[in-house]
Amino acid sequence: MKQNPIEEQQKMTPKERLSAMTGAAFLMATSAIGPGFLTQTAVFTEQLLASFAFVILASIILDIGAQMNIWRIIAVSKMKGQEIANAVIPGLGYVVAFFIVLGGLAFNIGNVGGGGLGVNALLGFDPRVGAVITGVICIIIFSLKEASVAMDKIVRYLGALMILLTAYVMFVSKPPYGEAAFRMFVPLEIDFLAIVTIVGGTVGGYITFAGGHRLLDAGISGKENIRHVTNTAISGIVVASIMRLILFLAVLGVVSAGFALNPENPPASVFQIAAGEIGYRIFGLVLWAAGITSVIGAAYTSVSFLTNFHPSIKKFQNYWVIGFIVFSTIIFALIGRPVMLLILAGAFNGLILPLTLGCILLAAHRTKIIGDYKHPIWMTLFGTIVVVLTTYLGVRTLIQMIPQLF
């Protein structure tokens, strides 16, 4: 991507800065809105009904707390996540990068597969053919001379498309809006694990760093840009949350009418029940958009965690991103989704957010990293709550996974 952020920032026009900020917000949001995002939302809505609105509200608050901490410290320190971790504890950045890249690779195989399933639902092609098509389009994007600009545009356009198409299904399903609004503040039940799972699915692993690293590469950093960084961080959460809220209402409309979702593919059944065959095709397009944008976000962010390990990685960053996508696509096309790798990555992913956010919170109060910047105490408290909650979920997940691994 950009080789000299400081010079780039000085040359950046207000229009270019706005474009980069919008692209960063949508890169983070669409990285979160993957195949897993669609399935989780459908399953939890069927289980909790209108009370899932409270889970969404609670997760939004926690998501903002985590993301603002991470993005602000990245901007002020002008360092990427792994560099901050190394500054806090020498060598820790390599551990963080290992977990991020492992999780990003495993989930990227799932994202490529999700894109393939989307093409299958939309056009009837074999999922593996659809996966290859998805991978090839991503490779073309990162092969362009202005790859960063193309990336910003495609995640914006496809992100908006997903929201609009899902909104149509929401209106068709006729959900009980009043009940959902009421239960957002007065739930019948509070599912603690659902809250933490949704938080991890929105800002866990590589996701929260996607937009933060994009802003850094674009040259939007330093104390002078802290307001822009904060607004972009919040915007990314808002975009992802709008999509989750719309999808939740679409599912709620279907299950409130007495329909049961297909456990093999819960979100697909929502679209099909609500809008028939057209709805199923719409689901295919939404799933493909979710898959391809998540592939872009996972590949770009995972490689960004390797750029400080050797100068050649930074110099040829786009080629490394392409290689990451090619590898993910080949694995899916040849052997499908490697279940054990995904189980391991899912367990590790539960510990990535508390590890990375914990490093950020320590860095937030070290002058050798942030200079004379004063990090708000309330943000530190917010971040600490998220660290405690996600650590609990990560440990619980690992304990549950151990019997399946042996």
Secondary structure, DSSP 8 states (H G I E B T S, - for coil): --S-HHHHHHH--HHHHHHHHHHHHHHHHHHHSSHHHHHHHHHHHHHHGGGHHHHHHHHHHHHHHHHHHHHHHHHHHT--HHHHHHHHSTTHHHHHHHHHHHHHHHHHHHHHHHHHHHHHHHH---HHHHHHHHHHHHHHHHHSTTHHHHHHHHHHHHHHHHHHHHHHHHHHH---HHHHHHHHHS-S---HHHHHHHHHHHHSTTHHHHHHHHHHHHT--SGGGHHHHHHHHHHHHHHHHHHHHHHHHHHHHHHHTT----TTSHHHHHHHHHHHHHHHHHHHHHHHHHHHHHHHHHHHHHHHTTTTT-HHHHHTHHHHHHHHHHHHHHHHHHH---HHHHHHHHHHHHHHHHHHHHHHHHHTT-HHHHTT----HHHHHHHHHHHHHHHHHHHHHHHHHHHHH-
